[in-house]
Each structure stands twice: as structure tokens, then as C-alpha cells.
């Protein structure tokens, strides 16, 4: 008798599970690069997103808690002071389009394989990650004063993500 990974017990293949586990970090990155910021602001955005990912380990949804647990073990646990990776894609627009395509793919996968409550919890979590990232640091202004909390490009990514995840 072999021990099956949890994701196979949940009905997912390796590739499907990889999509679900990779998407939260990709959403974080795409939301962060929607508007170019300083390294300090980008780090702050990454930390805010990773906090939402990390907090989801306590989700009542087995799917979300399992994805969050695996992702945090791969990228670093903020509760242990581990620094999250800051990913800077060379083509932010193309990266965001890819993330939105994968979000739509995940939406279809979830509709086919999990209870509606788990699917909705996962999708809401992704939008929550984007919300926390785009709201974490203002853009523009001087010495941290003024500027936009959420830019049009950040808002557009968040809205496009929500649309890609809608049924």
C-alpha cells in the first residue's frame, strides 16, 4: 500500500494541482507588477500578498488550506521571518495575461472537480490576494505622501482576475 498525496485524494492530477498551487503566487506577482514601484514598495506588496496566502492555511476549506500549506512551505513562511521571493517578470503585461488565462483554466477545473463552496472559497482567496497586494503601497507622491493607493492598472488586473474566475 502506498500513501497517496492529498491532492490525488482530492481528485487532482499532478498538473492540475500544480496549477492550483502556483496560481496564488502568480496572482501576487502579477498584481505587484501591474504598476512599477520601488524595490521597497514591491517588497511590501509581496509581503502583504504572502500574509494572505499564509493566513489561508487556517481556512475551513480543505482545498484552500492544502494549497496554502504547500505554497508557504515552498516560498517561505512569513511567521518564521522567511523572506518571500520577489519575482520580476521581464514582460509584466504578458505575465498578467498568462495569469488571467491560468485563472480561467483553474475556474473551469474547480467547477468540474470540487464542491461549489470550495471553488468559491479558492476563487475569493485569489481575489483577496490581489486586493491585498494592490492596496499595500501607494504609487506616486513624494516621501510616501500622496499618490494613488490603487492605480488604474492595478484595479484593471484585479477586476480582470475576478472576471476570469466568475462562472
Secondary structure, DSSP 8 states (H G I E B T S, - for coil): -----HHHHTT--HHHHHHHHHHHHHHHHHHHHTS---HHHHHHHHHHHHHHHHHGGG-S-HHHHHHHHHHHHHH--GGGT--------S-HHHHHHHHHHHHHHHHHHHHHHS-HHHHHHHHHHHHHHHHHHHTSS-BSSBTTBSSBSS-HHHHHHHHHHHHHT--
